[in-house]
Amino acid sequence: MKVIIDLDVTNPEEVMKSHRGEIFGLMAGLVLSYEKKKYKVEKAVCEEMVNILRVELPKALQEELIEAKANFYIEENE
């Protein structure tokens, strides 16, 4: 069974401005097109979501006495 989350960031420029230096290169916000900024923000958000799920989901399942394997990956839109 799968859970699919389709992420569509609508404010990549604002995100890059507020997180400058944290997840993005310093010059990236100045020279990238809107689509590339959007891609970079969406990828960073997806990576962070996967990192959180890798840690928290097994804990939550164990608390409920559920034994399950969970695989996490990011599938890019074409």
N, C-alpha and C positions, 0 to 999 in steps of 0.2 A: 504494500500500500504506500502511496506517496502523498506528501503535502507539497504543494507548489505555491510559492509566493512570487508574484509578478510585481517587480518594483519599477516605478516610473517616477524619478525625481523631477519635480517641476521647477525647482529653484537652484540649479547647480552653481550659478555664479555667486549667490548669497552664501551658500554652504562653503564654497572655496574661500570666500573673503573671511568668513568667521572662523575657519579652521586652517588658515594659512600657516604653513610650517608644520602642522601636526601630521596630516596624511598626504599632503601634496607638496610638490616642489615650489620654491618661492617664486620662480618665474612662470610656472605653469599657468597660473591664473591670468597672466597678462597676454600670453601668446596663443593660447588654445582657442579653437572655435567653440561655439556653444555646444555642439554635439560631442566634441571630445571632452569638454568639461563635464557634461552630463554623464558620459561613459565613465569617466574617472570617479565621479562622486558615487554613482550607482555601484561600481565595482567595490569601492571602499566600504560602502554600507553593507553590501552582501557579504564581504569578507568578515566584517565585524559581527554580523548576524550569525554566520557559520561558527565563528570562534566562540560566541556566547552559547549557542546551542550545543556545541561539542562538550562544554563543561556542565551546563545546567540541565540539559535533557536527561542524561544518564542519572543524575542525582534525583530528579523528580520521578523518573520511572522506578528507581530503586525504592524510594519512599512509598510508592504504591505497590511494591512487591511485584513489579512487572519486569520480566526478563526479555530483553529485545536488543537486537543489533540495529544501530542507526548509522547510515552513511550520509555524509554531507558533501555536497559539491555545488559548484556554481556553473550553471549552464548559460552561456551568453546567447543573446538574441542574434539572429542573423539578419 
